[in-house]
Amino acid sequence: MRKADLFDEIIFRLRESAAHEPTAQIDPDLLQALMSAAPPREEKKIITPAPAPVAPAPETIPLYAPEPPVRKPLAGSLQALAQTVQNCQNCPLCSTRKNVVFGDGNPNAELMFIGEGPGESEDEQGLPFVGRAGELLTRMIGAMGFDRWNDVYIANIVKCRPPGNRNPEEGEARACLSYLDQQIELVKPKVLVLLGAVPLLYLLNMRGIMRLHGNWFEYKGIKTLPTFHPAYLLRNPPMKAEAWKDLQIVMREFGKTPQKRNG
């Protein structure tokens, strides 16, 4: 008989004996047999886990922060004009503005973008195109092979924010156009890009941005091409492809090779 079977048999007999005679003593021979038949106990080995290797402290990775733009100083006459505009009260927009948004970029740029007017973010910071539409414009300019801060100049038809980001009214636009004309004359760009229907109307006296975008015109002897405003493109993403076609026309004017873009 196997030891395991013998052990089970002895346990059974002990239990029967205890059931009939609770006070009965255990037979020494039986106890000896029980001990010799019991399967040996395995000693449990206490395994002390090796201490986990201490990982080196990770390097501090800062959040992405683009390099601050390197802005070229304004030429003397352009700086004087900016100071004049800061004190302008030629239309009612001066009473609701927080900051005058004069313009920004390279004062000697060959490429100049003209929008309609400041929005909320621009009014807060005093710089053109710094909101969501500005972020898109920056990407558009980069896709063209230019640096927004150092290669181009950006201005608007009006220098103060129209309430509620509405389009500037005719009187407001006419009051500001002399400032814009002086900016264009001082910067002397090779090409003007008009962003949207408002600059198309007040600089070229034309309506119909959907029909006229991507075509060359002239403003004061400067080649001028209208395209869509970045805010419009944010509301109508499929039109980005059309805007990219327009920008490729401008790129060719500067001898740049257009590349395929996604989105």
Secondary structure by P-SEA (a helix, b strand, c coil): ccaaaaaaaaaaaaaaaaaacccccccaaaaaaaaaaccccccccccccccccccccccccccccccccccccccaaaaaaaaaaaacccccccccccccccccccccccbbbbcccccaaaaacccccccaaaaaaaaaaaaacccccccbbbbccccccccccccccaaaaaacaaaaaaaaaaacccbbbbccaaaaaaacccccccccccbbbbccccbbbbbbcaaaaaacccaaaaaaaaaaaaaaaaccccccccc
